[in-house]
Amino acid sequence: MHKLGTIAVHGGQSGDPATKARAVPIYQTTSYLFDSTEHAAKLFALRDTGNIYTRIMNPTTDVLEKRVAQLEGGKAGLAVASGMAAITLSILNIAGPGDEIIASSLLYGGTFTLFSSTLAKMGIKVHLVDSTEPDNFAKCINDRTRAFFGETIGNPSLDVLDIERVAEIAHEAGVPLIVDNTAVTPVLCRPIDYGADVVVNSLTKFMGGHGTSIGGLIVDAGRFDWTNGKFPGLTEPDPTYNSLIYTDAFGEIAYLMKARVHLLRDFGPALSPFNAFLLLQGLETLHLRMERHCANAHDVATFLTGDPRVQWVSYPGLPTHSSFELARKYLSKGASALVGFGIKGGYDAAVTFIENVHLLSHLANIGDAKSLVVHPASTTHQQLSPDELVAAGVSDDFIRLSIGIEDVQDIIEDIDQALACTK
Ligand SMILES: *Cc1c(COP(=O)(O)O)cnc(C)c1O
C-alpha cells in the first residue's frame, strides 16, 4: 500500500477502461445497460457485481469511495450527499426503535440536533456524555446499547477524543465505535489505527477543501464482529434481497454493503457524480493543504496568545489547551485549522471584530482554503438561553476561526487590524 500523499493523488483509480482518460471521468449517468435479462436478474439479487443505478453506485463516485477508504485505512467506503447523511446512515444501519447510542456531547451542531431531537423522535435514545472522561461512556452501557460515537476534535472546545480508550470500552461492551473525523482528516489522524470501527467524514470541509461541494463518506474498518447477537439487521435474512444475510454474503464489509444496498437504496441521499469529481480534485492536494492549515493555525494561535486584547486562546496544538497531551498522541502531524479565542470586551467587541475583518470570510463553515470566522453567540447559537450557551461551551466573547492556506502574515495582519477596532 502506498503512503498517504500518493493515495491522495492516485487511490482508487485504475485507469478508465472506455477512454484511457488520465483524469477521473465524470460519469454523469443515472443508469447502466444490462448485458442480458439474466445479467440484470443477477445484479438485482446481488449475485453479480456491477452498476445498476447511480442512487447506489457510480464509477466516478466509486473512485472517491475507494480513495477515502484507503486514506482512512479502512476496507470499503460509501459516499453520500452530505456529512449529515453519512452520520445518519451510520447510525440507522445498526440501530432502531428501542436501541441506544452513547455519544460525546462535544459535537458539531447538526449532529447534536440529530442526536438529541430527531433520533429521539424515531425511538433511538442517544446518551450524551462528557467525553473528556472516557469512563463516562461505560456508565451508560446497557443491553440496548448499539454504538459509541465521538468526534476526533470536539466542537466547540476543540477537545481531542481519546480514541484508543473509548474504542476499548466500546469493544468490551460488544458495540462499535463510530468516529467523525471531519475536523482533522486522515492526513492528521486515522481513527481506525486506534480501534475505531466506522469513520464518517463531511467531505464538504477539508477533504473537498475549496468550499464548492457538499458530500459525506462512511468508511468501514472491516474488523468489527457483527455476529454477537446485537445486530440482527446484519445477521438475519433481508426479505428485500431474497433473504440474503449481509454477514454471510459480504463478510468483513457487511456493514458498509448494508448501508449501500439497503439504506442508500431506500432513503436515497446519493452524491452527484459531478460533486464526486470536484471532491476528488480537492483530495489530490489534501496532504499539502493540511500541512499549511496546521502551520498557519499554529502561528495564528501563538500570535493571539501574546495579545493584550485577547482574553483566552483555545488550540489543541498549544500546551495551554487541556487536550495538549492527547493532541501529541493523536495529532502529532498537526492540530488542524480550528482556533478559538475570547475577545476582551465580550459580545460587543466580538461583533465589532467580525464586522471589521476583510480577508477573513464571515460564514458558518470550516475547512475551506480561505480563512473563515464566525461568532457563535450571535449566529449558530443565538437561539440558546444563557444557561444553554454555557453548557454548549459558547461564551459571548467566543470567536471561532478556521484558518486557511493563505500567506500567514496577511491573515495575522487582518486579525490584528480588526482587533484594533475593538478598542
Ligand atoms: C460540517 C460537519 C458535519 C456535517 O457535514 P455536511 O457535509 O455539512 O452535512 C458533520 N460533522 C462535522 C464535524 C462537521 O464539521
The ligand as an SDF file (V2000), in Angstrom:
LIG
                    3D

 15 15  0  0  0  0  0  0  0  0999 V2000
  -19.8680   20.1240    8.6870 C   0  0  0  0  0  0  0  0  0  0  0  0
  -19.7570   18.9910    9.5960 C   0  0  0  0  0  0  0  0  0  0  0  0
  -20.6760   17.9340    9.5150 C   0  0  0  0  0  0  0  0  0  0  0  0
  -21.8270   17.9390    8.5440 C   0  0  0  0  0  0  0  0  0  0  0  0
  -21.3940   17.8710    7.2270 O   0  0  0  0  0  0  0  0  0  0  0  0
  -22.2610   18.4150    5.9820 P   0  0  0  0  0  0  0  0  0  0  0  0
  -21.4710   17.9980    4.8020 O   0  0  0  0  0  0  0  0  0  0  0  0
  -22.3810   19.9000    6.1480 O   0  0  0  0  0  0  0  0  0  0  0  0
  -23.6010   17.7430    6.0720 O   0  0  0  0  0  0  0  0  0  0  0  0
  -20.5260   16.8750   10.3920 C   0  0  0  0  0  0  0  0  0  0  0  0
  -19.5260   16.8370   11.2980 N   0  0  0  0  0  0  0  0  0  0  0  0
  -18.6280   17.8360   11.3950 C   0  0  0  0  0  0  0  0  0  0  0  0
  -17.5250   17.7330   12.4090 C   0  0  0  0  0  0  0  0  0  0  0  0
  -18.7080   18.9410   10.5570 C   0  0  0  0  0  0  0  0  0  0  0  0
  -17.8090   19.9350   10.6630 O   0  0  0  0  0  0  0  0  0  0  0  0
  1  2  1  0
  2  3  1  0
  2 14  2  0
  3  4  1  0
  3 10  2  0
  4  5  1  0
  5  6  1  0
  6  7  2  0
  6  8  1  0
  6  9  1  0
 10 11  1  0
 11 12  2  0
 12 13  1  0
 12 14  1  0
 14 15  1  0
M  END
$$$$
